[in-house]
Amino acid sequence: MRALLVLFSSMLALSLNLSTVQAADKLPVVASFSILRDITQQIGGDHIAVIGMVGPDADAHTYEPTPDDAKALLNAKLIVKNGLGFEPWLDRLVTSTETKAPVVTASKGVISHTMVDDGETIPDPHAWHNLANAKLYVNNITQALIKVDPANKADYTRNSQAYLKEIYRLLAEAKVKLGNLPAGNRRIVTSHDAFGYLGQAYGIQFMAPQGLSTEREPSAAEVATLITQIRKDKVKAVFMENIKDARLLQQIADESGAQIGGTLYSDALAAEGPASTFTGLFEYNMNTLHAALSK
Ligand code: ZN
């Protein structure tokens, strides 16, 4: 009996050691928010362990980093950020921790929109909602992984190509589903201006009571102006966002007579279900818009 116990405990110790070794073998990567965490994971596969700072259904615009985030940046071999002014809190933390990890800007090469927000001209950071830009994200992250871990270049390249194939399939589907919406059904409302790139790609006009960032609450006068505009322009539908409280949108829908079109995933993945991956998020948004606007 005793011999068996010794045998069992040494087997347990061995398997624990093995799993520790396997985890330690993976390249530690930090991504600033859930959408980048997933894209990076798809490319890195089994070779990397990615930590996402801002989690699913959470708002990156108002995020405050934790001491664990600082530790993760110090331990990382690669840091992935969106850029275009989306994560000023990450830039500050990279500077203050003096981490040696290289930082890759996933949106590098994107032709950005600028918008006026609170009297200031700023770039629109939400570039991932156009899949043509997502292709650049995938290429930038793939090159960065290969640079820090050249031994696994073949796997990163293969994963990247398989992932791009899925993105091309969705691009073709979106061209049909969003490109052919009736002309009168192309004006909609969301809580914050996250979908400018999607709107530009498919000729859909998104309006929002909040600007590009979610940091500022709209005034009563701004909400009243939007409601008047919805009535005048015969806006088809109002959409909730997963990262935002739905009450304001509900009020706007009630007072303007616009229908509720469903929930769109803007700046974060869902914790579970179909929108819990980036391609799943795009497909979910595309199908939600199509269902509400194609009638
Ligand atoms: Zn946003």
py3Dmol code that shows the C-alpha trace and the ligand (Angstrom):
import py3Dmol

protein = """\
ATOM      1  CA  MET A   1       0.000   0.000   0.000  1.00  0.00           C
ATOM      2  CA  ARG A   2       2.755   2.371   1.022  1.00  0.00           C
ATOM      3  CA  ALA A   3       4.794   1.560  -2.074  1.00  0.00           C
ATOM      4  CA  LEU A   4       1.727   2.256  -4.200  1.00  0.00           C
ATOM      5  CA  LEU A   5       1.226   5.628  -2.521  1.00  0.00           C
ATOM      6  CA  VAL A   6       4.865   6.566  -3.119  1.00  0.00           C
ATOM      7  CA  LEU A   7       4.539   5.491  -6.744  1.00  0.00           C
ATOM      8  CA  PHE A   8       1.317   7.464  -7.123  1.00  0.00           C
ATOM      9  CA  SER A   9       2.732  10.623  -5.569  1.00  0.00           C
ATOM     10  CA  SER A  10       5.881  10.484  -7.677  1.00  0.00           C
ATOM     11  CA  MET A  11       3.730  10.059 -10.807  1.00  0.00           C
ATOM     12  CA  LEU A  12       1.680  13.072  -9.745  1.00  0.00           C
ATOM     13  CA  ALA A  13       4.834  15.115  -9.161  1.00  0.00           C
ATOM     14  CA  LEU A  14       6.132  14.086 -12.582  1.00  0.00           C
ATOM     15  CA  SER A  15       2.929  15.119 -14.350  1.00  0.00           C
ATOM     16  CA  LEU A  16       2.849  18.432 -12.450  1.00  0.00           C
ATOM     17  CA  ASN A  17       6.447  19.081 -13.480  1.00  0.00           C
ATOM     18  CA  LEU A  18       5.605  18.293 -17.094  1.00  0.00           C
ATOM     19  CA  SER A  19       2.722  20.750 -17.192  1.00  0.00           C
ATOM     20  CA  THR A  20       4.887  23.458 -15.582  1.00  0.00           C
ATOM     21  CA  VAL A  21       7.569  22.836 -18.197  1.00  0.00           C
ATOM     22  CA  GLN A  22       4.978  23.023 -20.982  1.00  0.00           C
ATOM     23  CA  ALA A  23       3.586  26.346 -19.711  1.00  0.00           C
ATOM     24  CA  ALA A  24       7.092  27.750 -19.287  1.00  0.00           C
ATOM     25  CA  ASP A  25       7.866  26.698 -22.856  1.00  0.00           C
ATOM     26  CA  LYS A  26       5.234  29.004 -24.288  1.00  0.00           C
ATOM     27  CA  LEU A  27       6.148  32.507 -25.387  1.00  0.00           C
ATOM     28  CA  PRO A  28       4.515  34.997 -22.949  1.00  0.00           C
ATOM     29  CA  VAL A  29       2.585  37.634 -24.922  1.00  0.00           C
ATOM     30  CA  VAL A  30       0.337  40.457 -23.671  1.00  0.00           C
ATOM     31  CA  ALA A  31      -2.430  41.935 -25.824  1.00  0.00           C
ATOM     32  CA  SER A  32      -4.170  45.147 -24.803  1.00  0.00           C
ATOM     33  CA  PHE A  33      -7.790  43.963 -25.260  1.00  0.00           C
ATOM     34  CA  SER A  34      -9.875  40.878 -25.993  1.00  0.00           C
ATOM     35  CA  ILE A  35     -10.101  41.253 -29.800  1.00  0.00           C
ATOM     36  CA  LEU A  36      -6.308  41.475 -30.168  1.00  0.00           C
ATOM     37  CA  ARG A  37      -5.883  38.654 -27.657  1.00  0.00           C
ATOM     38  CA  ASP A  38      -7.915  36.342 -29.896  1.00  0.00           C
ATOM     39  CA  ILE A  39      -6.245  37.392 -33.178  1.00  0.00           C
ATOM     40  CA  THR A  40      -2.816  36.863 -31.574  1.00  0.00           C
ATOM     41  CA  GLN A  41      -3.864  33.459 -30.179  1.00  0.00           C
ATOM     42  CA  GLN A  42      -5.109  32.300 -33.606  1.00  0.00           C
ATOM     43  CA  ILE A  43      -1.686  33.042 -35.126  1.00  0.00           C
ATOM     44  CA  GLY A  44       0.477  31.917 -32.198  1.00  0.00           C
ATOM     45  CA  GLY A  45      -1.439  28.686 -31.555  1.00  0.00           C
ATOM     46  CA  ASP A  46       0.249  26.291 -29.094  1.00  0.00           C
ATOM     47  CA  HIS A  47       3.524  28.211 -29.071  1.00  0.00           C
ATOM     48  CA  ILE A  48       2.286  31.217 -27.108  1.00  0.00           C
ATOM     49  CA  ALA A  49       0.462  32.054 -23.854  1.00  0.00           C
ATOM     50  CA  VAL A  50      -1.451  35.346 -24.349  1.00  0.00           C
ATOM     51  CA  ILE A  51      -2.800  37.498 -21.570  1.00  0.00           C
ATOM     52  CA  GLY A  52      -5.475  40.047 -22.559  1.00  0.00           C
ATOM     53  CA  MET A  53      -5.521  43.176 -20.380  1.00  0.00           C
ATOM     54  CA  VAL A  54      -9.087  44.425 -21.025  1.00  0.00           C
ATOM     55  CA  GLY A  55     -11.369  41.398 -20.889  1.00  0.00           C
ATOM     56  CA  PRO A  56     -14.540  40.357 -22.775  1.00  0.00           C
ATOM     57  CA  ASP A  57     -17.536  42.762 -22.628  1.00  0.00           C
ATOM     58  CA  ALA A  58     -15.297  45.408 -20.982  1.00  0.00           C
ATOM     59  CA  ASP A  59     -14.644  48.970 -22.129  1.00  0.00           C
ATOM     60  CA  ALA A  60     -11.048  49.689 -23.198  1.00  0.00           C
ATOM     61  CA  HIS A  61     -11.632  53.465 -23.405  1.00  0.00           C
ATOM     62  CA  THR A  62     -12.039  53.791 -19.647  1.00  0.00           C
ATOM     63  CA  TYR A  63      -9.704  50.971 -18.552  1.00  0.00           C
ATOM     64  CA  GLU A  64      -7.415  51.367 -15.561  1.00  0.00           C
ATOM     65  CA  PRO A  65      -4.474  48.920 -15.489  1.00  0.00           C
ATOM     66  CA  THR A  66      -3.858  46.730 -12.420  1.00  0.00           C
ATOM     67  CA  PRO A  67      -0.600  45.684 -10.692  1.00  0.00           C
ATOM     68  CA  ASP A  68      -1.014  42.270 -12.429  1.00  0.00           C
ATOM     69  CA  ASP A  69      -0.945  44.061 -15.797  1.00  0.00           C
ATOM     70  CA  ALA A  70       2.385  45.657 -14.861  1.00  0.00           C
ATOM     71  CA  LYS A  71       3.782  42.225 -13.910  1.00  0.00           C
ATOM     72  CA  ALA A  72       2.526  40.734 -17.175  1.00  0.00           C
ATOM     73  CA  LEU A  73       4.243  43.478 -19.201  1.00  0.00           C
ATOM     74  CA  LEU A  74       7.530  42.842 -17.386  1.00  0.00           C
ATOM     75  CA  ASN A  75       7.278  39.090 -18.038  1.00  0.00           C
ATOM     76  CA  ALA A  76       6.193  39.459 -21.688  1.00  0.00           C
ATOM     77  CA  LYS A  77       8.362  38.756 -24.707  1.00  0.00           C
ATOM     78  CA  LEU A  78       5.938  40.654 -26.968  1.00  0.00           C
ATOM     79  CA  ILE A  79       3.243  43.284 -26.368  1.00  0.00           C
ATOM     80  CA  VAL A  80       0.443  43.750 -28.933  1.00  0.00           C
ATOM     81  CA  LYS A  81      -1.498  47.003 -29.041  1.00  0.00           C
ATOM     82  CA  ASN A  82      -4.055  48.493 -31.418  1.00  0.00           C
ATOM     83  CA  GLY A  83      -2.557  51.975 -31.689  1.00  0.00           C
ATOM     84  CA  LEU A  84      -4.371  54.999 -33.216  1.00  0.00           C
ATOM     85  CA  GLY A  85      -4.686  56.408 -29.690  1.00  0.00           C
ATOM     86  CA  PHE A  86      -6.872  53.535 -28.410  1.00  0.00           C
ATOM     87  CA  GLU A  87      -4.748  52.563 -25.376  1.00  0.00           C
ATOM     88  CA  PRO A  88      -2.969  55.593 -23.818  1.00  0.00           C
ATOM     89  CA  TRP A  89      -2.986  53.686 -20.487  1.00  0.00           C
ATOM     90  CA  LEU A  90      -0.853  50.921 -22.071  1.00  0.00           C
ATOM     91  CA  ASP A  91       1.727  53.384 -23.414  1.00  0.00           C
ATOM     92  CA  ARG A  92       2.029  54.894 -19.920  1.00  0.00           C
ATOM     93  CA  LEU A  93       2.444  51.463 -18.318  1.00  0.00           C
ATOM     94  CA  VAL A  94       5.092  50.374 -20.858  1.00  0.00           C
ATOM     95  CA  THR A  95       7.074  53.512 -19.983  1.00  0.00           C
ATOM     96  CA  SER A  96       6.680  53.229 -16.212  1.00  0.00           C
ATOM     97  CA  THR A  97       7.500  49.489 -16.012  1.00  0.00           C
ATOM     98  CA  GLU A  98      10.502  49.898 -18.371  1.00  0.00           C
ATOM     99  CA  THR A  99       9.631  46.505 -19.863  1.00  0.00           C
ATOM    100  CA  LYS A 100      12.139  45.276 -22.427  1.00  0.00           C
ATOM    101  CA  ALA A 101       9.454  43.582 -24.559  1.00  0.00           C
ATOM    102  CA  PRO A 102       8.949  44.976 -28.066  1.00  0.00           C
ATOM    103  CA  VAL A 103       5.537  46.580 -28.687  1.00  0.00           C
ATOM    104  CA  VAL A 104       3.842  45.837 -32.025  1.00  0.00           C
ATOM    105  CA  THR A 105       1.140  48.220 -33.267  1.00  0.00           C
ATOM    106  CA  ALA A 106      -1.408  45.916 -34.910  1.00  0.00           C
ATOM    107  CA  SER A 107      -3.026  48.741 -36.927  1.00  0.00           C
ATOM    108  CA  LYS A 108       0.263  49.769 -38.594  1.00  0.00           C
ATOM    109  CA  GLY A 109      -0.452  50.599 -42.261  1.00  0.00           C
ATOM    110  CA  VAL A 110      -4.176  51.278 -41.773  1.00  0.00           C
ATOM    111  CA  ILE A 111      -5.450  54.384 -43.570  1.00  0.00           C
ATOM    112  CA  SER A 112      -7.178  55.946 -40.587  1.00  0.00           C
ATOM    113  CA  HIS A 113     -10.225  58.169 -40.458  1.00  0.00           C
ATOM    114  CA  THR A 114     -10.034  61.268 -38.381  1.00  0.00           C
ATOM    115  CA  MET A 115     -13.000  62.654 -36.521  1.00  0.00           C
ATOM    116  CA  VAL A 116     -13.725  65.701 -34.484  1.00  0.00           C
ATOM    117  CA  ASP A 117     -14.416  64.724 -30.878  1.00  0.00           C
ATOM    118  CA  ASP A 118     -15.001  67.467 -28.296  1.00  0.00           C
ATOM    119  CA  GLY A 119     -13.536  70.051 -30.680  1.00  0.00           C
ATOM    120  CA  GLU A 120     -10.359  68.023 -31.199  1.00  0.00           C
ATOM    121  CA  THR A 121      -9.364  66.187 -34.397  1.00  0.00           C
ATOM    122  CA  ILE A 122      -8.364  62.641 -33.445  1.00  0.00           C
ATOM    123  CA  PRO A 123      -7.855  59.356 -35.338  1.00  0.00           C
ATOM    124  CA  ASP A 124     -10.698  56.823 -35.160  1.00  0.00           C
ATOM    125  CA  PRO A 125      -9.078  53.809 -33.438  1.00  0.00           C
ATOM    126  CA  HIS A 126     -11.790  51.192 -34.273  1.00  0.00           C
ATOM    127  CA  ALA A 127     -10.051  49.971 -37.453  1.00  0.00           C
ATOM    128  CA  TRP A 128     -10.668  46.231 -36.784  1.00  0.00           C
ATOM    129  CA  HIS A 129     -14.313  46.525 -37.911  1.00  0.00           C
ATOM    130  CA  ASN A 130     -13.163  46.662 -41.543  1.00  0.00           C
ATOM    131  CA  LEU A 131     -11.832  43.181 -42.398  1.00  0.00           C
ATOM    132  CA  ALA A 132      -9.517  44.679 -45.019  1.00  0.00           C
ATOM    133  CA  ASN A 133      -7.766  46.304 -42.037  1.00  0.00           C
ATOM    134  CA  ALA A 134      -7.957  43.073 -40.014  1.00  0.00           C
ATOM    135  CA  LYS A 135      -5.772  41.536 -42.716  1.00  0.00           C
ATOM    136  CA  LEU A 136      -3.093  44.133 -41.863  1.00  0.00           C
ATOM    137  CA  TYR A 137      -3.499  43.323 -38.151  1.00  0.00           C
ATOM    138  CA  VAL A 138      -2.873  39.622 -38.881  1.00  0.00           C
ATOM    139  CA  ASN A 139       0.214  40.358 -40.974  1.00  0.00           C
ATOM    140  CA  ASN A 140       1.703  42.790 -38.424  1.00  0.00           C
ATOM    141  CA  ILE A 141       1.214  40.355 -35.518  1.00  0.00           C
ATOM    142  CA  THR A 142       2.573  37.423 -37.567  1.00  0.00           C
ATOM    143  CA  GLN A 143       5.746  39.354 -38.460  1.00  0.00           C
ATOM    144  CA  ALA A 144       6.215  40.405 -34.809  1.00  0.00           C
ATOM    145  CA  LEU A 145       5.859  36.807 -33.539  1.00  0.00           C
ATOM    146  CA  ILE A 146       8.351  35.556 -36.142  1.00  0.00           C
ATOM    147  CA  LYS A 147      10.818  38.258 -35.120  1.00  0.00           C
ATOM    148  CA  VAL A 148      10.786  37.330 -31.411  1.00  0.00           C
ATOM    149  CA  ASP A 149      10.473  33.563 -32.001  1.00  0.00           C
ATOM    150  CA  PRO A 150      12.014  32.712 -35.400  1.00  0.00           C
ATOM    151  CA  ALA A 151      12.245  28.986 -34.537  1.00  0.00           C
ATOM    152  CA  ASN A 152       8.469  28.656 -35.018  1.00  0.00           C
ATOM    153  CA  LYS A 153       8.227  30.735 -38.188  1.00  0.00           C
ATOM    154  CA  ALA A 154       6.724  27.892 -40.243  1.00  0.00           C
ATOM    155  CA  ASP A 155       3.863  27.358 -37.764  1.00  0.00           C
ATOM    156  CA  TYR A 156       3.091  31.087 -37.387  1.00  0.00           C
ATOM    157  CA  THR A 157       3.017  31.434 -41.171  1.00  0.00           C
ATOM    158  CA  ARG A 158       0.744  28.421 -41.593  1.00  0.00           C
ATOM    159  CA  ASN A 159      -1.686  29.542 -38.832  1.00  0.00           C
ATOM    160  CA  SER A 160      -1.720  33.037 -40.271  1.00  0.00           C
ATOM    161  CA  GLN A 161      -2.584  31.804 -43.766  1.00  0.00           C
ATOM    162  CA  ALA A 162      -5.405  29.584 -42.495  1.00  0.00           C
ATOM    163  CA  TYR A 163      -6.788  32.513 -40.480  1.00  0.00           C
ATOM    164  CA  LEU A 164      -6.591  34.885 -43.459  1.00  0.00           C
ATOM    165  CA  LYS A 165      -8.589  32.363 -45.497  1.00  0.00           C
ATOM    166  CA  GLU A 166     -11.403  32.625 -42.921  1.00  0.00           C
ATOM    167  CA  ILE A 167     -11.190  36.446 -43.080  1.00  0.00           C
ATOM    168  CA  TYR A 168     -11.424  36.390 -46.910  1.00  0.00           C
ATOM    169  CA  ARG A 169     -14.486  34.126 -46.701  1.00  0.00           C
ATOM    170  CA  LEU A 170     -16.172  36.631 -44.345  1.00  0.00           C
ATOM    171  CA  LEU A 171     -15.178  39.570 -46.564  1.00  0.00           C
ATOM    172  CA  ALA A 172     -16.932  37.910 -49.511  1.00  0.00           C
ATOM    173  CA  GLU A 173     -20.029  37.172 -47.400  1.00  0.00           C
ATOM    174  CA  ALA A 174     -20.163  40.746 -46.047  1.00  0.00           C
ATOM    175  CA  LYS A 175     -19.945  42.159 -49.560  1.00  0.00           C
ATOM    176  CA  VAL A 176     -23.161  40.298 -50.421  1.00  0.00           C
ATOM    177  CA  LYS A 177     -25.036  40.767 -47.123  1.00  0.00           C
ATOM    178  CA  LEU A 178     -24.120  44.374 -46.251  1.00  0.00           C
ATOM    179  CA  GLY A 179     -23.378  45.602 -49.771  1.00  0.00           C
ATOM    180  CA  ASN A 180     -26.936  44.863 -50.955  1.00  0.00           C
ATOM    181  CA  LEU A 181     -29.002  46.450 -48.156  1.00  0.00           C
ATOM    182  CA  PRO A 182     -31.894  48.628 -49.422  1.00  0.00           C
ATOM    183  CA  ALA A 183     -30.837  52.260 -49.898  1.00  0.00           C
ATOM    184  CA  GLY A 184     -33.420  53.573 -47.409  1.00  0.00           C
ATOM    185  CA  ASN A 185     -32.214  51.251 -44.620  1.00  0.00           C
ATOM    186  CA  ARG A 186     -28.666  52.492 -44.275  1.00  0.00           C
ATOM    187  CA  ARG A 187     -28.903  54.857 -41.313  1.00  0.00           C
ATOM    188  CA  ILE A 188     -28.622  53.439 -37.816  1.00  0.00           C
ATOM    189  CA  VAL A 189     -27.744  54.462 -34.259  1.00  0.00           C
ATOM    190  CA  THR A 190     -25.281  52.890 -31.780  1.00  0.00           C
ATOM    191  CA  SER A 191     -24.184  54.262 -28.382  1.00  0.00           C
ATOM    192  CA  HIS A 192     -20.640  55.274 -29.317  1.00  0.00           C
ATOM    193  CA  ASP A 193     -18.965  55.858 -32.682  1.00  0.00           C
ATOM    194  CA  ALA A 194     -17.239  52.477 -33.029  1.00  0.00           C
ATOM    195  CA  PHE A 195     -18.350  51.463 -36.510  1.00  0.00           C
ATOM    196  CA  GLY A 196     -17.014  54.192 -38.814  1.00  0.00           C
ATOM    197  CA  TYR A 197     -14.740  51.745 -40.665  1.00  0.00           C
ATOM    198  CA  LEU A 198     -17.532  49.201 -41.155  1.00  0.00           C
ATOM    199  CA  GLY A 199     -19.892  51.963 -42.280  1.00  0.00           C
ATOM    200  CA  GLN A 200     -17.416  53.301 -44.796  1.00  0.00           C
ATOM    201  CA  ALA A 201     -16.779  49.836 -46.266  1.00  0.00           C
ATOM    202  CA  TYR A 202     -20.471  49.119 -46.897  1.00  0.00           C
ATOM    203  CA  GLY A 203     -22.116  52.539 -47.192  1.00  0.00           C
ATOM    204  CA  ILE A 204     -23.925  52.398 -43.842  1.00  0.00           C
ATOM    205  CA  GLN A 205     -24.238  55.586 -41.812  1.00  0.00           C
ATOM    206  CA  PHE A 206     -23.776  55.082 -38.060  1.00  0.00           C
ATOM    207  CA  MET A 207     -24.843  57.836 -35.680  1.00  0.00           C
ATOM    208  CA  ALA A 208     -24.027  57.889 -31.964  1.00  0.00           C
ATOM    209  CA  PRO A 209     -24.924  60.030 -28.955  1.00  0.00           C
ATOM    210  CA  GLN A 210     -21.390  59.480 -27.633  1.00  0.00           C
ATOM    211  CA  GLY A 211     -18.341  60.295 -29.734  1.00  0.00           C
ATOM    212  CA  LEU A 212     -15.389  58.062 -30.583  1.00  0.00           C
ATOM    213  CA  SER A 213     -14.594  57.404 -26.937  1.00  0.00           C
ATOM    214  CA  THR A 214     -16.998  56.272 -24.238  1.00  0.00           C
ATOM    215  CA  GLU A 215     -15.443  58.488 -21.568  1.00  0.00           C
ATOM    216  CA  ARG A 216     -17.961  61.305 -21.855  1.00  0.00           C
ATOM    217  CA  GLU A 217     -21.722  60.973 -21.263  1.00  0.00           C
ATOM    218  CA  PRO A 218     -23.850  62.890 -23.786  1.00  0.00           C
ATOM    219  CA  SER A 219     -25.847  65.870 -22.493  1.00  0.00           C
ATOM    220  CA  ALA A 220     -29.661  65.921 -22.473  1.00  0.00           C
ATOM    221  CA  ALA A 221     -29.558  68.486 -25.299  1.00  0.00           C
ATOM    222  CA  GLU A 222     -27.330  66.206 -27.436  1.00  0.00           C
ATOM    223  CA  VAL A 223     -29.708  63.274 -26.885  1.00  0.00           C
ATOM    224  CA  ALA A 224     -32.711  65.458 -27.823  1.00  0.00           C
ATOM    225  CA  THR A 225     -30.938  66.579 -31.028  1.00  0.00           C
ATOM    226  CA  LEU A 226     -30.227  62.966 -31.948  1.00  0.00           C
ATOM    227  CA  ILE A 227     -33.875  61.962 -31.378  1.00  0.00           C
ATOM    228  CA  THR A 228     -35.045  64.791 -33.663  1.00  0.00           C
ATOM    229  CA  GLN A 229     -32.510  63.660 -36.277  1.00  0.00           C
ATOM    230  CA  ILE A 230     -33.664  60.021 -36.051  1.00  0.00           C
ATOM    231  CA  ARG A 231     -37.263  61.077 -36.743  1.00  0.00           C
ATOM    232  CA  LYS A 232     -36.307  63.451 -39.561  1.00  0.00           C
ATOM    233  CA  ASP A 233     -33.923  61.014 -41.294  1.00  0.00           C
ATOM    234  CA  LYS A 234     -36.232  58.005 -40.763  1.00  0.00           C
ATOM    235  CA  VAL A 235     -33.443  56.010 -39.099  1.00  0.00           C
ATOM    236  CA  LYS A 236     -34.247  52.312 -39.407  1.00  0.00           C
ATOM    237  CA  ALA A 237     -32.893  50.880 -36.165  1.00  0.00           C
ATOM    238  CA  VAL A 238     -31.069  51.495 -32.917  1.00  0.00           C
ATOM    239  CA  PHE A 239     -28.457  48.934 -31.795  1.00  0.00           C
ATOM    240  CA  MET A 240     -27.186  48.216 -28.297  1.00  0.00           C
ATOM    241  CA  GLU A 241     -23.483  47.559 -27.657  1.00  0.00           C
ATOM    242  CA  ASN A 242     -22.029  44.810 -25.501  1.00  0.00           C
ATOM    243  CA  ILE A 243     -19.669  47.191 -23.677  1.00  0.00           C
ATOM    244  CA  LYS A 244     -22.317  49.804 -22.879  1.00  0.00           C
ATOM    245  CA  ASP A 245     -25.295  50.180 -20.574  1.00  0.00           C
ATOM    246  CA  ALA A 246     -28.361  49.819 -22.834  1.00  0.00           C
ATOM    247  CA  ARG A 247     -30.644  52.262 -20.957  1.00  0.00           C
ATOM    248  CA  LEU A 248     -29.790  55.382 -22.972  1.00  0.00           C
ATOM    249  CA  LEU A 249     -30.310  53.517 -26.261  1.00  0.00           C
ATOM    250  CA  GLN A 250     -33.631  52.137 -25.020  1.00  0.00           C
ATOM    251  CA  GLN A 251     -34.750  55.687 -24.169  1.00  0.00           C
ATOM    252  CA  ILE A 252     -33.670  56.937 -27.609  1.00  0.00           C
ATOM    253  CA  ALA A 253     -35.553  54.092 -29.331  1.00  0.00           C
ATOM    254  CA  ASP A 254     -38.703  54.724 -27.243  1.00  0.00           C
ATOM    255  CA  GLU A 255     -38.746  58.470 -27.869  1.00  0.00           C
ATOM    256  CA  SER A 256     -37.840  58.362 -31.565  1.00  0.00           C
ATOM    257  CA  GLY A 257     -39.974  55.391 -32.582  1.00  0.00           C
ATOM    258  CA  ALA A 258     -36.974  53.566 -34.139  1.00  0.00           C
ATOM    259  CA  GLN A 259     -36.900  49.788 -33.638  1.00  0.00           C
ATOM    260  CA  ILE A 260     -34.245  48.024 -31.543  1.00  0.00           C
ATOM    261  CA  GLY A 261     -32.073  46.087 -33.997  1.00  0.00           C
ATOM    262  CA  GLY A 262     -30.234  43.911 -31.450  1.00  0.00           C
ATOM    263  CA  THR A 263     -26.757  44.021 -29.891  1.00  0.00           C
ATOM    264  CA  LEU A 264     -23.551  44.809 -31.769  1.00  0.00           C
ATOM    265  CA  TYR A 265     -20.135  43.830 -30.403  1.00  0.00           C
ATOM    266  CA  SER A 266     -18.006  46.957 -30.655  1.00  0.00           C
ATOM    267  CA  ASP A 267     -14.786  47.127 -28.628  1.00  0.00           C
ATOM    268  CA  ALA A 268     -14.731  43.707 -26.932  1.00  0.00           C
ATOM    269  CA  LEU A 269     -15.524  40.055 -27.575  1.00  0.00           C
ATOM    270  CA  ALA A 270     -18.351  38.276 -25.790  1.00  0.00           C
ATOM    271  CA  ALA A 271     -17.344  36.140 -22.791  1.00  0.00           C
ATOM    272  CA  GLU A 272     -18.928  33.116 -24.495  1.00  0.00           C
ATOM    273  CA  GLY A 273     -21.072  32.181 -27.491  1.00  0.00           C
ATOM    274  CA  PRO A 274     -20.743  33.064 -31.183  1.00  0.00           C
ATOM    275  CA  ALA A 275     -19.091  36.484 -30.653  1.00  0.00           C
ATOM    276  CA  SER A 276     -16.347  35.136 -28.364  1.00  0.00           C
ATOM    277  CA  THR A 277     -13.803  35.140 -31.215  1.00  0.00           C
ATOM    278  CA  PHE A 278     -12.955  38.010 -33.559  1.00  0.00           C
ATOM    279  CA  THR A 279     -14.259  36.327 -36.720  1.00  0.00           C
ATOM    280  CA  GLY A 280     -17.328  35.217 -34.734  1.00  0.00           C
ATOM    281  CA  LEU A 281     -17.856  38.822 -33.612  1.00  0.00           C
ATOM    282  CA  PHE A 282     -17.694  40.108 -37.189  1.00  0.00           C
ATOM    283  CA  GLU A 283     -20.089  37.419 -38.407  1.00  0.00           C
ATOM    284  CA  TYR A 284     -22.509  38.118 -35.539  1.00  0.00           C
ATOM    285  CA  ASN A 285     -22.513  41.885 -36.221  1.00  0.00           C
ATOM    286  CA  MET A 286     -22.932  41.292 -39.967  1.00  0.00           C
ATOM    287  CA  ASN A 287     -25.886  38.940 -39.460  1.00  0.00           C
ATOM    288  CA  THR A 288     -27.508  41.238 -36.847  1.00  0.00           C
ATOM    289  CA  LEU A 289     -27.273  44.240 -39.178  1.00  0.00           C
ATOM    290  CA  HIS A 290     -28.493  42.183 -42.121  1.00  0.00           C
ATOM    291  CA  ALA A 291     -31.497  40.790 -40.201  1.00  0.00           C
ATOM    292  CA  ALA A 292     -32.592  44.250 -39.004  1.00  0.00           C
ATOM    293  CA  LEU A 293     -31.937  46.221 -42.190  1.00  0.00           C
ATOM    294  CA  SER A 294     -32.692  43.864 -45.083  1.00  0.00           C
ATOM    295  CA  LYS A 295     -36.493  44.011 -44.618  1.00  0.00           C
TER     296      LYS A 295
END
"""
ligand_1 = """\
1
ZN
Zn -14.744 52.455 -28.828
"""
view = py3Dmol.view(width=600, height=400)
view.addModel(protein, "pdb")
view.setStyle({"model": 0}, {"cartoon": {"style": "trace"}})
view.addModel(ligand_1, "xyz")
view.setStyle({"model": 1}, {"stick": {}})
view.zoomTo()
view.show()
